[in-house]
Amino acid sequence: MANQFDVTIIGTGPGGYVCAIRAAQLGLKVAVVEKRATHGGTCLNIGCIPSKALLHASELYAESKHAFAKMGIKAETSVDFPQMLNFKQEAIDGNTKGIDFLFKKNKITVFRGTGVIAGPGKVSVGSEVIDTKSIIIATGSDVARLKGIEIDEQQIVSSTGALELKQVPATLAIIGAGVIGLELGSVYARLGAKVTVIEYLDRILPGMDNEVAKSFQRILQKQGFAFRLSSKVTAAAKAKDKVTLTVEPAAGGTPESISADVVLVAVGRIPYTAGLGLEAAGVKLDNRGRVEVDDHFATNIPGIYAIGDVIRGPMLAHKAEDEGVALAEILAGQAGHVNYGVIPGVVYTAPEVAAVGKTEEELKAEGVNYKAGKFLFLANGRAKANQTTDGFVKILADAKTDRVLGVHIIGPMAGELIHEAAVLMEFGGSAEDLARTCHAHPTLSEAVKEAAMAVAGRSIHS
Ligand code: NAI
């Protein structure tokens, strides 16, 4: 009976490993199956964590070049890129080892290899078969590819290859002005690359509030980014040390060429379900290849569940984690729940961009009558002291009830500031609740309070 479990989770990314720990906490006997040598999935190994290490290091370097002198700091800095990659690797190792520790602490059994659903209540890993009451698919997502543009992870790279470049390219072309393109573009722009971003739509960061995206584009341009919006890449030709892209207006027209040392393809991600045995098991996928689940993460096959990037919703680590917790609680007989209306999104650039809830465009499309309050970091004492005054906070509240419906921040520490809005929204709070909450001075958070005051037209500092 050694291989008999209550729950078997395939994939130990943020969704899978968090689900495993929560299920074990609730007294369930848990197995996980992972084919990668280390736990943590894309996020810890080739995504969120390594990119944040490079963003942090490159931002400090950029500050040493552009901000130190005026603060009265004299320093000669230069980039040792191999060492920067070591720094990144240490961040990965520290985090993945942390999961090993947590699995041991929670007595979770780890199977190494590719998990295949071998029938009801059965998962095979190589020659071993696991008997389990429930199976959870937490296999995540993979890089979306573009027809005719083959990723070799050397000259034409995905985010994975972009985190492993041998040297800083002199020129970097990025296909896709989404989160990955702008974060990794920021890393290399700061380290000296000339970055050109080619985006199919007429704006960057689709899905984010348009006013924020416009302001962000201007700031990135000041940092040296070049944008080709409303453009599509139709071909890529590789020479020894250059790639030449054929770029056409999205609506059709005269093509032009853009050459770069390295091309990053960042046009989204697709659910990863290959080799799982889903077809044989009869598990239904939707028209976008995602595992179809109900509100309790159950697939159409009893005993098989799915969470994270492989199902509907934003492909975000924290969304997957919360789904993992909710599903573990449901399987333990509790009432697990995820509030999809309050999932923050953060772009970890400088300045950061963060949002929770509805954008102005969404509220308009839904015909909601709303009020907007906006406050510029330019008028915030702490931002002025730090000379990080780019950006603003915008709060959108229901015109009648004053309930906060969306908060959008571009500015210093936006990715941290957004959580006071998330907590407020989780409790159904109003702009006035936020405006009347005492905020310490001098903090960047005061900009959030002032934006809340601005909803009622009574901001003090603007
Ligand atoms: P994305 O969906 O954020 O952006 C892809 C961009 O590529 C879009 O602007 C899209 O219009 C554009 N695009 C698509 N096809 C194109 C084409 N043929 N030519 C030119 N442009 C094209 O996807 P991205 O940046 O690859 O990220 C993948 C996923 O990973 C997203 O779901 C994202 O939310 C997540 N992620 C989140 C991060 C964060 O939360 N900080 C960091 C990195 C990734």
Residues whose N, C-alpha, C, O or C-beta is under 5 A from the ligand:
A	BS01	NAI	I175 G176 A177 G178 V179 I180 G181 I198 E199 Y200 L201 L205 P206 S231 K232 V233 A266 V267 G268 R269 M315 V346 V347 Y348
